[in-house]
Amino acid sequence: MNYNKRDITKEKRIILDLYKDGIVKVPNLFEDDFLTKILLAKEEIFSEYPYGQNEKYEKNIEEDTKRGEYAVRNPLELNPIFKKILENKTINSIAEDILGKNYYFTNLSMRIITKTNYILETHRDHCGGMSFSLLLDDITINQGETFFYKNSYNDPPPAFVDLKKFSSKIVQTTGVKGDAYLWFPDSWHGRNHNLSNKKTCILMGDIQNKNTENRIIYIHNNYENKKKTFLNKIFKSIGNQPNSLLKHFLYSLMRFKIFKKKINDEQIIYTRLILDKNFGDNFSFLNYFRIFSLKKFFKVTLFNIIQFVIGKNLALRLRKLI
């Protein structure tokens, strides 16, 4: 598969694997000459922003000695070559099948991980949507790679699960320059430490359906801004609460059981399409509660109470000591 040519059969297989596992590796998503231009642009940007940018897109002037992470948040504004990534036919075709027409690219950023012992704990992002990562360095195990738990995007928030029981489901996003991964942002994932002396870099993009309010990049021209429905307002409230067990349960109940067809028809915010009976509709309440840990639930609840009483920073310090 290359930058200018689609492989319909391969795209269908990618979509099937995405709904099955929540993550799929896609080698050779871009042609070599285009990848070379991206790598050159990456080097130029990080020579200008060696410590990345803050949330206001300003240049960081100090090292991140704790996390060893340096992010560039607006590569689209720093070099026009990055917009070509958003024109990739495979990415756009798969996004349309999963999210429906008139979707938005809501983020494109890069990050470098230097030598660090820091591990980003397992978490999930907003429900619905589709994301992709492009390796801009050769990356092996323990070089700051992102890790995912396969088929976890319909499960409870990871804080309420005994993750040790699911170690066999972990996928490490390793590979060579140019390897890409497509993934669901509500999959459990985190980032490994980088125990090598090598800096590693990946580019990440996020895509959401037409009802997102995070409308950064839009490549279509036939969109009608219709009035949002009450159901859309509900999902706006519960679809981006990745750490709330109650809201995630309500989301799952309404998305997969009560309003399944209506949500599909209206492409409600923070949802993906259910393409047919066995293609994206693999949610099971039996499985949801089977992996739920009551011990973890009480532990999280106790921590939240302590945090409410003494404050977040002090509570986090206390948790490290226990």
ABEGO torsion letter per residue (X at the ends): XBAABBBAAAAAAAAAAAAAAGBBBBBGABBAAAAAAAAAAAAAAAAABAAEBBAAGBBBABBBAAAGBBBBABAAAABAAAAAAAABAAAAAAAAAAAEBGBBBABBBBBBBBBBABBBBBBBBBBEEBBBBBBABBBBBGAGBBBBBBGAAABBBAAABBAAAAAAABBBBBEBBGBBBBBBAABBBBBBBBABABBBBBBBBBBBBAABABBABBABAABBBBBBBAAAAAAAAAAABAABAAAAAAAAAAAAAAAAAAAAAAGBBGBBBBABAABGAABBAAAAAAABBAAAAAAAAAAAAAAAAAEAAAAAAAAAAX
